[in-house]
Amino acid sequence: MKIFNLLIVLLLLIFIQCLFPIPTVLANGNENLNEEEAVYTTENELKSHKVGLKTDDEVIEREKLIAGDFSDDVQQLLRESERYEYQAEVNRLMSLIVNSIYSNKDVFLRELVSNASDALDKIRFLSLADSSLLGTGDTSKLEIYINVDSENRLIHITDRGIGMTKEDLIKNLGTIARSGTKEFLEGIASNSVDNNLIGQFGVGFYSSFLVADTVTVTTKHNDDIQYIWQSQAGQQFTIIEDPRGNTLGRGTRVTLHLKNESNISEYLKESKLKELLTKYSEFINFPIYLLTSLSQKTSNINIDGKNVDPNDLDQNQIKIEDNNNNNNIDIDNDNDNENDNDNENNNDENKNDDSEKNEIKEWTLINKNKPLWTRNSKEITEEEYNNFYFSISKDTQPPLKYIHFSGEGEVEFKSILYIPSKSPNGVLENWSQTHRGLKLYVKRVFITDNFDDLFPRYLAFINGVIDSDDLPLNVSREILQQNRILNLIKKRLVRKVIAMIQTLAEDEQNYIQKFYPEYATNIKLGVIEDTSNRARLSKLLRFYSTTTSELTSLEDYVSRMKENQTQIYFLAGEDREQLKVSPIAEKLKNKGFEILLLNDPIDEWVMQSLNKFDSKYNLINIAREDIEFPNDNENENEKQLFEEAQKELKPLMDYIKTQLTNKILRVVVSKHLETTPAILTAGAYGLTANMERIMKAQAFSDQRRLDLTKSQRVLEINPTHQIIQQLNQQIQTTNPTPETDQMIQLLYDSALLYSGFTIDDPIAFASRVNDLLQRSLNTATSHSKDEL
C-alpha cells in the first residue's frame, strides 16, 4: 500500500513539474533562469536589493530558496519513503558521540565546516586532471555558505564540493567512524583514487546531533542526481530523490533542525556563529560566508505631500530652492511658515512616518585572515607579522620577538611563535586557564589551545600557531593522542623558543631591560622543571652580585672568578641591600670573592636544581655550614690557628649545646666570621633562613616539619670575638651563673637575627633585652655614686 501511495505522489509531482518547471538553484541559493540568460548571483542580488522588515511574497520565496526551504510535499515524501537501517551498534555509538566523545557542543560547526572544506579540496584535486568537473558560473566557485532561519530553528551549511551519490549516502552516512578523507588521501599516495571514495564524511558529521534532533543532507554529485538524506539520530535514515530537481548545481547542504532547548537557541544568533567560525575555521582555505542582517535607518523626502525614498529619485528630480521661495521639495516637513507648535507636531509625525528602519541581508566573508604560516618567510614583511600577531593575541603592542619555521622529518608542521612585549597577567599562577596564547591547527582547522601536556608551563607566555597535516588526534579531534610524535613536536618547539630567547640575549642591555624583567620567573621555572634544557636555560639567568651594580650572567661571573676558584658562591634572602651587609658574607667579601645576591623567592630552588653550571662549577650556598675556600687562600698558619681555636673553645661549645639542645644541631668554630660573634647556618638536611621564610608563607605549610628543621641549625661562633672569649673564660674558671645562661640565649637570638631567621619567642627575647638594659643602668648608677 505504501509503494502504491508513493507511486501516486511521484506521478503527481512529475505532472506538476511539467506544468510549472522548477528553477535550478546553485550552491549558494542562486537560480539559473535558462542557458542563454546571465547567471543569477545570490550575493549580487542581496547587495543590490535591500530587504526591508516588511517583505513581499517574491522576497519570501527567494529567501526560502537561499535557505534550502523544504516544502510540505517534500517533508511528506520523506516521511513516507523507504527507510534504511543504520549499521549495527550505531544507536549505541550515536549516544556515545552525543554524550561522551565531544565535551563542547560548539564543535559541531567546526566539524561541518571541516567536512565542507574536505569536499571542496576533493573536487579541486580532481579538477586538476579534468577542469570540466568544476562546472561553470557560480558552481565553479569553491566556497562555503552558512545561514540561519531563526523562525524555523534551522541552520544551513552549504558547499560546492564533490557531493555524494546515493551509494555514498548509504555507505558513508549510515556508517559510524568511516573516514573517506583518509582513504582518499591514501588513494592519492598510491595513485588509485576511486570516485567511490569521494565525498565521504568522518565521524565529525554526527556531531550535528549535539545540537539538532533532525539532520537533513541535500547533495548533488556530478555522476548522479540530487538526493535528500534525513535522520533523527535513531536506528533508521531516509533517502529520496529530490523532487525539486537539481537546485544545488553540485555540492552538499547540511540542514540542522535545532533542538528546542534554551541552551541550543544561542546557535541561532548570527553573533554566536560568527564567533565560532572565527575561532575554529578562520584559516580554512576556502571562503566562508555568513548571511548577516544589518539595520539601516532611511529618511524619506516629501514631494508634493508624498513621502518618497531618495534612492528612487534621479538627481535631476531633486530641486532644492532658497528657503525664502516656495519649496518644491520639503525635507522633513520643516515649513518656516508654520507656527512653532505645528512645526513640532509635524516633526514628531515625520519621526514616525518618514524614518523607517530597513533590514539588509548580505553575505559577510568571515575568514578574511589568511594563514600566514603557510607562506615563505622571505616574502612576509615585519608589518604583516605584527598584524597577524595582533589578530591572534588581541594585544595592542608589537611583539618583542618572533620566529617562523617549519618542522620536517618524521612529523611535519609549520609554526609562527611570538614573545609578547609584556607578560600576560597570571600566566604562571593559573596558566592553563588564564592564558592560552598558543593555538593548534590541523589542516588549518583550530583544534585546541590547551597545551598542558604539549607545551611546558614555563613557556605559557608564548603566542602563536602550530599547524600540522598529520598530527594524531582522537576521534573527536579534541584530544591529542600521547605518543612519540607529540614528544618530537614538543622538543622542537621548546628548542626554537629557547633559540629565540638566546638571540634576544645577544643584545645584553635590551635583554635585561625588556625581556628579563617580564620573564625572569619563567626562565627560572624552566631551569627547575625542564631537565633536558636546563643547561641552555642556565645561560639565560641573570642575578645581582656583590661586585656589579647591574644584572650579571653566570658566564660573566665565571669570567671574573679568582685563579683556581671552581665554585660559584651565592646568598639568598628577601632584600638585596641586607644581603650585601650580611655577616655570613663578610669573610668571603674580604677575601675578594664575588657573591651572587638572590632576592627572588624562586632563586634558591633554581640553584638547588641546577647544582652545577657548565658541568664543572659547583654552586655553593654560603648560608650552609662547611663552606670551602680554594686551597691557595688557606695557608698552614691559618689551619693551625683554626685547629687550636676548636680545642680551646670546646668547653664553651659543649655548654652552649646543652643550653640549646632542642634548637640547634651542633656548635662549630666559624669560617665565615670576622667581626660578628655568632651566626646560624643550615645543616645538610635543614632549611636556610630564606627557605624557611618562604615555607612559612605557604598557605598549607606543615608546621610540624618546620619545627623539625629548626633542630638542624648550626651555631657558628667567632673565635676571635671578645664576647666569645669572655664567655669561654667564664665557663672554664667559674661555675656558670643564670646570667651566663641568659647571655647564651641572647647570643643565640642575635645569631638568628644576623642570619635572617625569625625570633622563636619574641616576648622572652624582649624580656632578656630589658634585663640586660636594667643591669647596665644599675651598673652605670653604681659608678656614678662611687664617683660622688
C-alpha positions in Angstrom: 0.0 0.0 0.0 2.9 2.4 0.9 4.5 1.7 -2.5 1.3 2.4 -4.3 0.8 5.7 -2.5 4.4 6.6 -3.2 3.9 6.0 -6.9 0.8 8.2 -6.9 2.8 11.0 -5.2 5.7 10.7 -7.6 3.3 10.9 -10.7 1.6 13.9 -9.2 5.0 15.6 -8.7 6.1 14.8 -12.2 2.8 16.2 -13.6 3.2 19.4 -11.5 6.8 19.8 -12.6 5.8 19.6 -16.3 3.2 22.3 -15.8 5.4 24.5 -13.6 9.1 23.8 -14.2 11.2 24.2 -11.0 14.2 26.6 -11.4 17.7 25.3 -10.7 19.3 26.7 -7.5 23.1 26.9 -7.3 25.1 26.0 -4.2 24.6 29.4 -2.7 20.9 29.5 -3.5 21.0 31.3 -6.9 18.7 30.5 -9.8 19.7 29.5 -13.4 16.9 31.2 -15.4 17.9 29.4 -18.6 21.0 28.5 -20.5 21.1 31.7 -22.6 20.5 34.2 -19.7 23.2 35.5 -17.5 23.9 33.6 -14.3 21.9 34.9 -11.4 24.2 35.6 -8.4 22.8 35.5 -4.9 25.5 37.7 -3.4 24.9 40.4 -6.0 21.1 40.0 -5.6 21.4 40.5 -1.8 23.7 43.5 -2.2 21.5 45.2 -4.8 18.2 44.6 -3.1 17.8 45.8 0.4 15.2 43.7 2.0 13.0 45.6 4.4 11.3 44.3 7.6 8.1 44.1 5.6 8.9 41.9 2.6 6.7 40.9 -0.3 5.9 37.4 -1.4 8.6 37.3 -4.0 11.3 38.2 -1.4 10.0 35.5 0.9 10.2 32.9 -1.8 13.7 34.0 -2.7 14.8 33.7 0.9 13.4 30.2 1.0 15.4 29.1 -2.0 18.5 30.6 -0.4 17.9 28.7 2.8 17.1 25.5 1.1 13.5 25.5 2.3 11.6 22.2 2.1 8.0 22.2 1.1 5.3 20.3 2.9 5.2 17.8 -0.1 8.9 17.1 0.3 8.5 16.6 4.1 5.6 14.3 3.5 7.6 12.4 0.9 10.5 11.9 3.4 8.1 10.6 6.0 6.6 8.0 3.6 9.7 6.9 1.8 11.7 3.7 2.3 13.8 3.7 5.4 17.4 2.4 5.7 18.8 0.7 8.7 22.0 2.0 10.3 25.0 -0.2 10.7 24.8 -2.5 13.8 25.8 -0.7 17.1 25.1 2.7 15.5 22.4 3.6 18.1 24.8 3.0 20.9 27.6 4.8 19.1 25.3 7.8 18.4 24.7 8.0 22.1 28.4 8.0 22.8 29.0 10.8 20.3 26.3 13.0 21.7 27.0 12.3 25.4 30.7 11.3 25.7 33.0 11.9 22.8 32.5 15.7 22.5 33.0 17.8 25.6 31.8 21.0 23.9 28.7 21.4 21.7 30.4 24.3 19.9 32.5 21.9 17.8 29.6 20.9 15.7 30.1 23.9 13.4 33.9 23.2 13.2 33.2 19.6 12.1 30.7 20.5 9.5 32.8 23.3 8.0 35.8 21.0 8.0 33.8 18.4 6.1 32.7 21.1 3.6 36.4 22.1 3.2 37.4 18.4 2.6 34.7 18.1 -0.1 36.0 21.3 -1.8 39.5 20.0 -1.6 38.5 16.8 -3.3 36.7 18.5 -6.2 39.6 20.9 -6.6 42.1 18.0 -6.8 40.0 16.1 -9.4 39.6 19.3 -11.4 43.4 19.4 -11.9 43.0 16.5 -14.3 39.6 17.5 -15.7 38.6 21.1 -15.3 35.1 20.4 -16.6 34.3 18.8 -13.3 34.1 22.2 -11.6 31.3 23.4 -13.9 30.7 26.9 -14.9 29.5 30.1 -13.4 28.9 30.2 -9.6 29.1 26.4 -9.5 32.8 26.6 -10.2 33.4 28.9 -7.2 34.7 26.8 -4.3 33.0 28.5 -1.3 31.1 27.7 1.9 27.8 29.4 2.8 26.1 29.4 6.2 22.8 31.0 7.0 20.2 30.8 9.8 16.4 30.5 9.8 15.6 31.6 13.3 11.9 31.3 12.9 12.1 27.6 12.0 15.2 26.9 14.1 17.3 25.9 11.2 21.0 26.2 10.3 22.2 25.6 6.8 25.8 24.8 5.8 26.3 24.7 2.0 29.3 23.9 0.0 30.1 23.5 -3.7 32.3 20.5 -3.1 32.3 17.0 -4.6 28.8 16.0 -3.3 27.6 12.4 -2.8 25.9 9.8 -4.8 23.1 7.7 -3.4 25.5 4.9 -2.8 27.8 7.3 -0.9 24.9 8.4 1.3 24.0 4.9 2.2 27.6 3.7 2.7 29.1 6.8 4.5 26.3 8.5 6.4 25.0 5.1 7.5 28.3 4.0 8.9 29.9 5.5 12.0 33.5 6.4 12.1 34.2 5.8 8.5 36.6 8.5 7.2 36.5 8.8 3.4 39.0 11.6 3.6 41.7 9.3 5.0 41.0 6.7 2.2 41.0 9.4 -0.4 44.5 10.7 0.7 45.8 7.1 0.8 44.5 6.7 -2.7 46.3 9.7 -3.9 49.5 8.4 -2.5 49.1 5.1 -4.2 47.6 6.6 -7.5 44.5 4.6 -7.0 41.9 7.3 -6.5 38.4 5.9 -6.9 35.3 8.1 -7.3 33.5 5.8 -4.8 35.8 7.3 -2.1 34.8 10.8 -2.8 32.5 12.8 -0.5 32.6 10.5 2.5 32.2 12.1 5.9 34.1 11.2 9.0 32.6 10.7 12.5 32.6 14.5 12.9 29.4 14.7 10.8 27.5 13.1 13.7 28.4 15.9 16.0 25.4 17.6 14.3 23.2 15.7 16.8 24.8 17.5 19.6 22.5 20.4 18.8 20.0 19.0 16.3 17.3 16.4 16.7 16.9 16.1 13.0 19.6 16.5 10.3 18.8 16.8 6.6 21.5 16.5 3.9 20.8 17.6 0.3 23.6 16.6 -2.0 24.4 16.6 -5.8 27.3 14.7 -7.3 28.4 15.1 -10.9 27.7 11.4 -11.6 24.3 11.3 -10.0 21.1 13.2 -9.5 20.3 15.2 -6.4 19.2 13.4 -3.2 17.9 14.2 0.2 19.1 12.2 3.2 17.4 12.7 6.6 17.8 11.1 10.1 16.7 11.8 13.6 19.7 10.0 15.2 17.7 6.9 15.6 18.1 3.5 14.1 17.0 4.5 10.6 17.5 7.1 7.9 15.7 8.1 4.8 17.0 8.8 1.3 14.8 10.2 -1.5 15.4 11.7 -4.9 14.9 15.4 -4.5 11.6 16.2 -6.2 12.8 19.8 -6.8 15.4 18.6 -9.2 19.0 20.0 -9.2 18.9 23.0 -7.0 22.5 22.9 -5.9 24.4 22.6 -9.2 26.9 20.5 -7.3 27.8 20.1 -3.6 26.1 19.5 -0.3 23.8 21.4 2.0 23.5 20.2 5.6 20.4 21.5 7.4 20.2 21.2 11.2 16.8 21.2 12.8 17.9 22.5 16.2 16.6 21.0 19.5 14.0 23.0 21.3 16.3 23.7 24.3 17.2 27.0 25.8 21.0 26.4 25.7 20.8 25.5 22.0 18.9 28.6 21.0 22.1 30.7 21.1 23.3 29.0 17.9 20.5 30.8 16.1 22.3 34.1 16.7 24.5 35.4 13.9 26.9 36.7 16.5 27.4 33.3 18.1 28.0 31.6 14.7 30.4 34.3 13.7 32.3 33.8 17.0 32.6 30.0 16.4 33.6 30.4 12.8 36.3 32.9 13.7 37.6 30.7 16.5 37.6 27.3 14.7 37.6 28.0 10.9 39.3 31.4 10.5 42.1 29.9 8.4 40.2 27.4 6.2 41.5 27.6 2.7 38.1 28.4 1.1 36.0 31.5 1.7 33.3 31.1 4.3 30.3 33.4 4.0 27.7 34.0 6.7 24.3 35.6 5.9 24.0 38.5 8.2 21.4 41.2 8.8 22.1 44.9 9.1 19.6 47.5 10.2 19.6 50.8 8.3 17.6 53.9 9.0 16.4 55.9 6.0 14.7 59.3 5.9 12.1 59.9 3.1 11.7 63.1 1.2 8.3 64.9 1.0 7.4 65.8 -2.6 4.0 67.4 -3.1 2.7 65.8 0.1 4.1 62.3 -0.7 6.9 60.5 1.1 9.5 59.3 -1.4 12.6 57.2 -0.9 15.6 59.3 -2.1 17.1 56.2 -3.6 14.2 56.0 -6.0 14.9 59.6 -7.3 17.2 60.8 -10.0 19.4 63.7 -9.2 17.6 65.8 -11.8 14.3 65.4 -10.0 15.6 66.9 -6.7 15.4 70.6 -6.7 16.0 72.5 -3.5 15.4 76.2 -3.8 16.0 79.0 -1.5 14.1 78.8 1.8 12.5 82.2 1.1 10.8 80.9 -2.0 8.1 78.4 -2.3 9.7 75.0 -1.9 9.1 72.3 -4.4 10.7 69.7 -2.0 10.2 70.0 1.8 12.7 67.9 3.6 11.4 66.5 6.9 8.3 68.8 6.5 10.2 71.7 8.1 8.0 74.6 7.0 9.1 78.0 8.2 5.6 79.5 7.6 4.0 77.3 10.3 4.0 78.2 14.0 6.3 76.5 16.5 3.6 74.2 17.8 2.6 73.0 14.4 6.2 72.6 13.4 6.9 70.5 16.5 3.9 68.3 15.8 5.0 67.9 12.2 8.5 66.9 13.3 7.0 64.2 15.6 4.9 62.9 12.7 8.0 62.8 10.5 9.8 60.7 13.0 7.1 58.1 12.9 6.2 58.3 9.2 9.3 59.4 7.3 12.0 57.5 9.1 12.0 53.8 8.5 14.3 51.0 9.6 15.2 48.6 6.9 16.8 45.2 7.4 19.5 44.5 4.9 20.8 40.9 4.4 24.2 40.3 2.8 26.8 37.6 2.7 29.7 38.5 5.0 33.1 37.0 4.5 34.2 35.5 7.8 37.7 34.2 7.2 39.4 37.3 6.0 42.7 36.5 7.7 44.9 34.2 5.7 47.2 31.5 7.2 50.4 33.5 7.3 52.5 30.5 8.3 51.9 28.7 5.0 53.8 31.4 3.1 57.5 31.7 2.6 59.0 33.7 5.4 61.2 35.7 3.0 58.0 37.1 1.3 56.4 38.3 4.6 57.1 41.8 5.9 57.5 42.7 9.6 54.3 44.6 9.4 52.4 41.5 8.2 53.9 39.5 11.1 52.9 42.2 13.6 49.3 42.4 12.2 49.0 38.7 12.4 50.1 38.8 16.0 47.6 41.4 16.8 44.8 39.3 15.2 45.6 36.1 17.2 46.7 37.6 20.5 44.4 40.7 20.8 47.5 42.5 22.1 47.9 46.2 21.3 51.7 46.3 21.4 54.1 44.7 18.9 55.8 41.5 19.9 59.3 41.5 21.4 60.4 38.8 19.1 59.0 36.2 16.6 60.2 33.2 14.8 58.7 31.5 11.7 59.8 27.9 10.9 58.9 24.5 9.6 59.4 21.2 11.3 60.5 18.4 9.0 61.3 14.8 9.3 59.1 12.2 10.9 56.4 14.7 11.5 55.9 17.9 9.5 54.4 21.1 10.8 54.6 24.9 10.4 54.6 27.4 13.1 54.9 31.1 14.0 55.8 31.9 17.6 55.8 35.3 19.3 57.2 36.6 22.6 54.8 39.4 23.8 56.4 42.6 24.9 54.5 42.3 28.3 54.0 39.1 30.3 50.3 38.2 30.4 48.7 38.6 33.8 48.5 35.5 35.9 50.3 33.4 33.3 52.0 31.2 35.9 49.5 31.3 38.8 46.7 29.8 36.7 48.5 29.2 33.4 46.0 26.6 32.0 43.0 28.8 32.5 44.2 32.4 32.2 46.3 32.5 29.1 46.2 30.2 26.1 48.1 32.1 23.5 49.3 29.1 21.5 46.8 27.6 19.1 47.0 24.2 17.4 45.6 23.7 14.0 45.3 20.6 11.9 44.9 21.4 8.2 44.2 25.0 9.2 41.3 23.9 11.4 41.5 25.0 15.0 41.8 22.1 17.4 42.8 23.3 20.8 44.6 25.9 22.8 45.1 23.7 25.9 48.7 22.7 26.0 49.1 21.3 29.4 51.0 18.4 28.0 52.3 19.5 24.7 53.9 22.8 25.8 55.8 23.3 29.1 54.3 25.6 31.8 57.3 28.0 31.9 56.7 28.9 28.2 53.0 29.6 28.6 53.6 33.3 27.7 54.3 32.3 24.1 51.7 33.3 21.5 51.4 31.8 18.0 50.1 28.9 15.9 51.1 25.4 15.1 49.7 23.7 12.1 50.2 20.1 11.1 48.6 17.9 8.5 49.2 14.6 10.2 49.0 15.3 13.9 47.4 12.3 15.7 44.0 13.2 17.3 41.3 11.2 18.9 38.0 10.5 17.2 36.5 13.9 18.2 39.6 15.9 17.2 39.5 17.4 20.7 42.2 15.4 22.5 45.8 14.9 21.4 47.0 11.3 21.4 50.0 10.8 23.6 52.8 9.3 21.5 56.3 9.7 20.3 55.4 12.2 17.5 54.0 14.6 20.0 57.2 14.4 22.1 59.2 15.3 18.9 57.0 18.3 18.2 57.3 19.4 21.8 61.1 19.1 21.7 61.3 21.1 18.5 59.0 23.9 19.7 60.8 24.3 23.0 64.2 24.4 21.3 63.0 27.0 18.9 61.7 29.2 21.7 64.9 29.0 23.6 66.9 29.8 20.5 64.7 32.9 20.0 65.4 34.0 23.6 69.1 33.3 23.1 69.0 35.6 20.1 67.5 38.3 22.3 70.2 37.8 24.9 72.9 38.6 22.4 72.0 42.3 23.0 72.6 42.3 26.7 71.2 45.7 27.5 68.0 45.1 25.5 67.7 41.6 27.2 67.9 42.8 30.8 65.8 45.9 30.2 62.9 44.5 28.1 62.8 40.7 28.3 64.2 39.7 31.7 62.0 41.9 33.9 59.0 40.3 32.3 60.0 36.7 32.0 62.7 36.1 34.6 60.5 33.8 36.7 59.6 31.8 33.6 63.2 31.1 32.8 63.9 30.2 36.4 60.9 27.8 36.4 62.3 26.2 33.3 65.6 25.5 35.0 63.7 23.7 37.7 61.3 21.7 35.6 62.9 21.2 32.2 65.9 18.9 32.9 66.6 18.4 29.2 67.1 22.1 28.5 68.5 23.1 31.9 72.0 23.8 30.6 70.7 26.1 27.9 68.3 27.9 30.2 71.0 28.4 32.8 72.9 30.7 30.5 69.8 32.9 30.3 69.8 33.5 34.0 70.7 36.9 35.4 71.5 37.9 39.0 72.9 40.8 41.0 76.2 40.3 42.8 78.5 42.0 45.4 80.8 43.4 42.6 78.3 44.6 40.0 75.5 47.2 40.1 73.6 45.5 37.2 72.4 42.0 36.5 75.1 39.6 35.5 75.1 36.2 33.9 76.7 33.0 35.3 79.1 33.1 32.3 80.2 36.6 33.2 80.7 35.5 36.9 82.9 32.7 35.8 85.0 35.1 33.7 85.7 37.2 36.8 86.5 34.3 39.2 89.7 34.2 41.1 92.5 31.9 40.0 91.9 28.3 41.0 88.3 29.1 42.0 86.0 26.3 41.0 82.9 27.3 42.9 80.2 29.9 42.4 79.0 31.5 45.7 75.5 32.8 46.3 73.4 34.0 49.2 69.6 34.1 49.1 67.3 36.4 51.0 64.5 38.9 51.0 66.3 42.2 50.4 69.4 42.7 48.2 70.8 45.6 50.3 70.6 43.5 53.5 72.3 40.6 51.8 75.2 42.8 50.8 76.0 43.6 54.5 75.1 40.1 55.9 77.7 38.8 58.4 77.5 35.4 56.6 79.3 37.0 53.6 81.8 39.2 55.4 84.8 36.9 55.2 84.3 35.9 51.6 84.0 39.6 50.6 87.2 40.5 52.5 89.0 37.7 50.6 87.8 39.2 47.3 85.3 36.5 46.3 82.2 37.6 44.3 78.9 36.5 45.8 75.6 36.4 43.8 72.7 38.0 45.7 69.4 36.2 45.1 66.3 38.1 46.3 63.6 36.3 44.2 61.7 33.7 46.2 62.3 31.1 43.4 66.1 31.7 43.2 67.2 29.2 45.8 65.2 26.4 44.3 66.8 27.3 40.9 70.3 26.9 42.4 69.4 23.6 44.1 68.0 22.2 40.8 71.0 23.5 38.8 73.7 22.3 41.3 76.4 22.9 38.7 77.0 25.4 36.0 78.5 24.4 32.7 79.0 20.9 34.2 82.1 22.0 36.2 81.4 24.9 38.5 79.6 23.9 41.8 77.0 26.3 43.1 77.6 26.9 46.8 75.0 28.4 49.2 77.1 30.2 51.8 74.1 30.1 54.2 75.0 26.5 54.9 77.8 25.1 57.0 81.1 23.6 55.9 81.9 26.3 53.3 85.2 25.5 51.5 87.7 28.1 50.2 90.2 27.5 47.4 93.3 25.9 48.8 95.6 28.7 47.9 93.7 31.1 50.2 94.3 29.0 53.3 97.9 28.8 54.4 99.3 26.4 57.0 99.3 29.1 59.7 95.5 29.7 59.3 94.9 26.0 59.5 96.8 25.7 62.7 95.0 28.6 64.3 91.7 27.1 63.4 92.5 23.8 65.0 93.8 25.5 68.1 90.6 27.5 68.4 88.5 24.3 68.2 90.4 22.8 71.1 90.3 26.0 73.2 86.6 26.6 72.7 85.4 23.1 73.2 84.2 23.6 76.8 82.1 26.6 75.7 80.7 24.8 72.6 79.7 21.8 74.8 78.0 24.0 77.3 76.1 26.0 74.6 74.9 22.7 73.1 73.4 21.6 76.5 71.6 25.0 76.8 70.2 24.9 73.3 69.6 21.2 73.0 66.3 21.4 71.0 67.2 24.4 69.0 70.5 23.6 67.2 72.2 20.6 65.7 75.7 21.5 66.9 78.2 24.3 67.7 81.2 24.8 65.5 84.0 27.3 65.0 83.1 29.5 62.1 85.0 30.2 58.8 82.5 32.9 57.8 83.0 35.5 60.5 85.4 38.3 61.2 83.5 40.9 63.2 80.3 39.2 64.3 80.2 37.0 67.4 77.9 34.3 66.1 75.6 33.3 63.2 73.3 30.4 62.4 73.7 28.3 59.2 71.7 25.4 57.9 72.8 21.8 58.3 72.8 19.3 55.5 69.1 18.5 55.9 68.0 21.8 57.3 66.4 24.9 55.8 68.2 28.1 55.2 66.7 31.3 56.7 65.4 32.3 53.2 63.8 28.9 52.5 62.2 28.8 56.0 60.7 32.2 55.4 59.2 31.0 52.1 57.9 27.8 53.6 56.2 29.6 56.4 54.4 31.9 53.9 52.7 28.9 52.2 49.0 28.6 52.8 49.3 24.9 53.6 52.7 24.7 55.1 53.4 21.8 57.5 54.2 23.4 60.9 55.5 20.1 62.3 58.0 19.8 59.6 59.1 23.4 60.1 59.7 22.7 63.8 61.7 19.7 62.9 64.0 21.6 60.6 64.8 24.1 63.3 66.8 21.4 65.1 69.0 21.2 62.0 70.5 24.7 62.5 74.2 25.0 63.2 75.5 27.7 65.6 78.8 29.1 64.3 80.9 31.2 66.8 83.7 33.6 66.0 86.9 32.5 68.0 88.4 36.0 67.8 85.4 37.9 69.1 85.6 39.4 72.6 82.2 38.1 73.7 83.1 34.5 72.8 86.4 34.7 74.5 84.9 36.1 77.7 82.1 33.5 77.8 84.7 30.8 77.3 86.8 32.1 80.1 83.8 32.3 82.4 82.8 28.7 81.7 86.4 27.5 82.3 87.2 29.5 85.5 83.9 29.8 87.4 80.7 27.9 87.6 78.1 29.2 85.1 75.5 31.6 86.6 71.9 32.4 85.5 73.4 35.5 83.9 75.7 33.2 81.8 72.7 31.2 80.6 70.9 34.4 79.7 73.9 35.7 77.8 74.0 32.4 75.8 70.3 32.8 75.0 70.9 36.4 73.8 73.9 35.2 71.7 71.5 32.7 70.1 68.8 35.3 69.5 71.3 37.7 67.9 72.6 34.9 65.7 69.0 34.3 64.5 68.7 38.0 63.5 72.1 38.2 61.9 71.3 35.1 59.7 67.8 36.2 58.6 65.8 33.8 60.8 62.9 35.0 63.0 63.0 35.0 66.8 61.4 31.9 68.2 60.0 33.6 71.3 59.8 37.4 70.8 58.4 38.1 74.3 61.2 36.1 76.0 63.7 37.9 73.8 62.3 41.3 74.8 62.5 40.4 78.5 66.1 39.3 78.2 67.0 42.6 76.5 65.2 44.6 79.2 67.0 42.7 82.0 70.3 43.4 80.2 69.4 47.1 80.0 68.4 47.2 83.6 71.7 45.7 84.7 73.6 48.1 82.6 71.7 51.0 84.1 72.2 49.7 87.6 75.9 49.4 86.9 76.0 52.9 85.5 74.2 54.3 88.6 76.6 52.5 90.9 79.6 54.0 89.1 78.0 57.5 89.4 77.5 57.1 93.2 81.1 55.9 93.6 82.4 58.9 91.8 80.4 61.2 94.0 
